[in-house]
Amino acid sequence: MQPGGHYLLRIFTDEAALDGDRRVFEIIMERARSERMLGATVLRGRIGFGGGGRMHEGGLLNHNYPLVIEIVDEEDRVRTLTGQLEDLHGIGLMTLEKVEVLCGGRTVIDDPVRVV
């Protein structure tokens, strides 16, 4: 790995965010995988809020947990991906920060794109 050449993109959304009839976090993960990003993970929070101040939380009858999607790759590849996400509704804050990748790398993916 080349030290200092990678960035971490964080995308804040929630489980209930839809673009059309599809969940936003699933669309983002599919696009990240199809672009062969170095890595991506969806993290589920217990409670959170965005710029509008509306609380996103889960509970007995409410399953709208806040989500953070973290995607790592080289800066130009991450910025290209963000351009491909501009058409999506339901994305909140997006942040980008420089990171150092200590291990891991690209491998050939043989199985079809699958989001669980």
N, C-alpha and C positions, 0 to 999 in steps of 0.2 A: 504494500500500500504506500502511496505517496503521502507523507504527512502534510496536513494543512490544506488539502485540496477538496475536502468534503464539507457538506452543509446539512443541517437538520431542519427540515420543514415541519412545523407543527400547525395542524388545522383543527380548530375548535368547532364542534358542532354538537348535536344531540341525537339520541336514538330515533326520535320521532321526525327528524328532518327528512323531507321527501323532495325529490325532483321528479315531477310527474307521479308515477306510481311506484317508484323505486327509492330505496333508502340511500341517502347521500353517502354515508360511510362505505357502503358496498360499491357504489359507483367509483368513488375515489380509489379504493383498494384495487378494483379491476383495472382502472386506468394506470395506476402505479405499477401493477404487475405486467400489464401489456407493454409498458415502456421499459420494463426490466430494471426498475430502480434497485439499488443495492439492498435495501431493506425497508419494510414498512410494518407498522404495528398499530392496532386500534386499542387504546386504553380507555377503560370505563371508570368514570368518576362517581362519587356518591352524591355530590351536590356542586353546583356551579352557577355562574351567571355571566352574561356578556354585556356589551355596551348598552343594551336596552334595559338592563337591570332585572329582567325576568329570570326567576330561579328555575333551574333545570335540576330535577331531583327525582329519584325513584321512591316508591312506597308500595303499600299493599295493593292499591288499585292503579297507581300511576307508574308507568315504566318508561319514563322519559329521562333516562340518565344522561348526564353530559359525557361527551366523548372527546378524546384528543387523538388525532391520527398523527403519528410520527413517521416521517419518510427521510431516509438518508441516501445521498448520492453526491456526485460532483455538482458544483454550483450551476453550471450551464444546463445540466440535465434536470435538476430540480426546478430551475426557473422556467424551462420549457414545459414541464409538467404543470406548474401553476398557471401558465397560459391556457392549458387545456382544461382547467377547472373553472375558468371565468364564467362559463355558461350555467354552472350549477347554482340552484337556489338552496338555501339552508346552511351555507357555510358562514361561520362567524369569523372570528379573528384568525389570521394566518401570520405566523412568525417564521423568521429564517435566521439561523445562527451558524457560525462556523464551528465545526467539530473536528476532532482528530480520530480517525478510524484506526484502531490498534490491530484488529484482525478481522478476517472475513473478506469476502470478495465475490465476484460474479461466478456463477456456475451455470451450466446448461440446464434449462428447465424442460423436462420431457412431458410432464403431465399437463392436461388442459387447465386453463384458468378456472379456479374454484374458490368461492368465498363461502365460508360456513356461517 
